[in-house]
Amino acid sequence: MFVDRVTLFVKAGDGGPGGASILREPFTPRGGPDGGDGGRGGNVVLRVDPSVFDLSGLADRPHHRAGSGGPGRRNNRHGAKGAGLVLPVPDGTVVRDARGLVADLVGKGSEVVAARGGRGGRGNASVASPRNRVPRVAEQGEPGEEARLELELRLVADVGLVGLPNAGKSTLLSRLTAARPKVADYPFTTLHPNLGVAETPGERYVVADVPGLIEGAHEGRGLGLEFLRHVARCRVLLYVVDLGGASPEHDLAVVREEVAAFDPSLAERRSLVVGTKADLLPEWPSRPPEGVDLVVSGQTGHGVEAVRERVAGEVAAARAEEPPRESFVVLRPAREPFAVRREGEAFRVSGPRVERWVAEVDMDDEGQVAALQRRLIRAGVERRLAEAGAGAGDEVRIGGTAFEFQPDRPLAGRPMPDTEAGGAEEA
């Protein structure tokens, strides 16, 4: 089954924790710290694979996770990097998340990092400093990014066949290419786009047959809204009109109006009008009706070669006019180091960095607690808490530790009564 839209939930690998160990061996009484760093978590990458033609391979498995980094070990052994995860997607995939467009992937090998792995924690050998030459603790790894992604496929084709239902688009595709789409004598025979490759002595181009449009398709009627986006990348549009219909002129006007309403730029794109079922006309093959560039008959094959040659010329001209197609990735600032939100009567400060700072501190050491407060103030935590409405005496939770918020006041470092968060200190 053809799938051109899918929702993915991806999770990058977590960074491995750093190792905390002290070198102990004979004749080395002061070996010092020798804990290695944790490994970085693996990334989740979306990459264009020419062998993939739609998103059906991802529709049944929407949840994907990369490998986490390994922990650091003694003797300065660093943890292994987490295994990255590469998800193949078809050419022309548009990726969006909650903040908007992430990437438009066009061309073999184009890729985007959908979720970045967390940084590995530093071992106590890396944490050591002139002030703390033998640290007893190491850093925990940062969690990997999580994302909810909306993937949308927009076919990358040279020619798009658009027209009303049962206008003869599938028959024309089968005549121009080796594709064998379903053909029947009732409307909406085509329920998903079909692709075929047409060849002439000097040109080779891809043709896409889009399900039939009806009046109001750009507003969601019929199947048009679901598949009109597939013609957005086509270099040339072929408006297919049933010459045996009651009013071919009106049918052509309806199709042009719907395409222009969906994307005004498509109205200015190179196009040809092809009249089908010419064998049903009583005056055929004298002359084509007004406004029709070419006339074909799927039953007899008349006019097919003329259409193939004419379209090849239009495609060649369009390729010469436009710049090479390239994918692009939206660059955004890195994720914020921390976030502040209200939890009932308390405030929660969450973020890998600030939570790691708190976890590293011995709350019974007044000097370390005072250094922690200075560090949090420099990082802007106090300012953000005030902006969120925190006042003196409010409870602030960071990780598994709770503090009493006392802005612009030095720390006393004395233990406070326990709270449900696992302990409280004055901050």
Helices and strands as residue ranges (DSSP letters): E 5-11, E 44-48, H 56-59, E 63-65, E 85-89, E 93-97, E 100-105, E 111-115, H 124-127, E 146-153, E 159-163, H 169-176, E 194-200, E 203-209, G 217-219, H 224-227, G 228-231, E 236-242, H 248-262, G 264-268, E 270-276, G 278-280, E 294-295, H 304-321, E 328-329, E 339-343, E 346-350, H 352-360, H 366-379, H 381-387, E 395-398, E 401-404, E 415-416, E 424-426
